[in-house]
Amino acid sequence: MSLVSELFGRASDKLGEDWNGVVEAQQCPFLGRKCWKTRKSDPSTSIGTCTVAYGRPPAPVIICPTRLIERRQIFTDCLHLLTLHEPGNELHIVPEVTIPGGRIDYFVVSSRDGRVRDFVGVELQTLDTTGTVWPERQRLLRELGVARGDDAEASPKPFGMNWKMTAKTILVQMHHKIQTFEHVNKKLVLVLQDRLLEYMTREFNFGHLNNPGSIGDPMHMHAYGLRRSPDNSLVLRLDARLSTDSEGISTCLGLQAEARVEVEAIILALQAKISAATLFAPI
């Protein structure tokens, strides 16, 4: 049985789906347009894998950040952090804004008469995979009776979850970005799955974080679980809210963890680039 739990936003074991039509359309229901995750070898083909079953026992793990914007619930759950919002103000969701410290995935903005009155930054983080999920995706199509353009379902290549690097990298990024939000007295929210938060809580020092989150803190973490709805779809539900500040994120990482993580990130980037073509041959 394939380990792909959701394909193009639909639970793989949900009855009554027109899977041939779903795969042909390649639409992301959360964005309302074609799925942006395409194959490097064939950019015209969207992969569409939102969630996979992983672990012992296997449980759903979200591997696409776009999956988190289902029903836009994550933005609704940030509205209480807009402390300057007033009745009559307009609410906007603004994607991909670059600020000092890096790019923010979304901003929830309160505005009146075309002027910004308040805002909250929202960062999305899901698990990075190792290996390839494509064979599992093709095995699912075989199980669903959907035609395939290759025989990748026979491939023994596995996939895994890059728990350690995903967790470390996002904490370092948050440490950089929260300083900007603290400086302007605004809030930043990290949205992630409950399984990733559970890993981070085990591997890092999270005991000092406010749980549930305090509205006065600049750094917030909202963790969501996946639950079955009556029609057997997987639906996001807010399970935990934590909060802290830049000093608290430093404590999570440990005194020298930041430098170590950044070195590891550089090493990984270099390893992905080195090849025979980059080999230095002195004249």
C-alpha positions, 0 to 999 in steps of 0.5 A: 500500500502506498504511503501517500496520504494526500494527493492534490489535497485529497485523502488518498483513501477517500471514496468517491473521488474522480482520481483520473480527473484529479491527476489530470487537472493537477490543481492545488485546492488550497491555492486554487491553481496548478500545484507548484511542486513539479518534477525537475525532469518534467516541469509540466508534471505536478507531483501533488503529494501533500502528506505522507504516512511516516513513522512507527506506526505510520501517521500523516506528516505534512511535507508541503507548506501550502497544505497548511493554508487549508480554509485559511484557518491559520490566518484566522487563528492569528487575528487576536495578535492584531492588537491595534485592529478595530471594527471597520478595518479591512483584513488582508493576507499578503504573501512573500514580503522581504524584511530585514532578516529574511523573507516572510511567507505571509502577513495578516494586515489590518488596514483602514483607508488604504493605510496599514494599521497593524500586521502579524507575520506568518511563517510556514514550516513543514518537514523536508524529505530525503530521497524521493516520494515519486515511487510512492506517488506512482504506487498510489496511482496504480492502486487507484487505477490511474494511468502512469507515464513510467514504471517508477512504482517498481523503484526500491528508492525510499524516502525519509524525513529530515527532522534534525535539519528542518528543526534547526534551520527554522529555529535559526531563521526565526531567531534572525527574523524575530529581532526585526519584529521585536524592534517594531513591537509586532508579532511573528507566528511560526505555523507548523505541524504538531509532529514537528513541534513534538520533535523540537520539544524533545530535541531542544530546550522548550521548557521556558516557552509560555504554553499556552502562548502569551499575547504579549510575546513577539514570537508565537508557535501554532501547531496543527494536527490532522484529524479525520472529518465525517467524510474521511478527509484530513482536516487541520486543527489547532492543537497547541500555542506557544510563545517566547521572544528572541532571547527565548529562541536563543535558549531553545538553540543553546549558546553555540547552536546557531553557528553550528546550524549555519555551518551545517547549512553551508556544508549541505549547500556546498555538497549539493554543488560540488561536481566534476565541473567544479573541480579545481585543477591548478594550471 
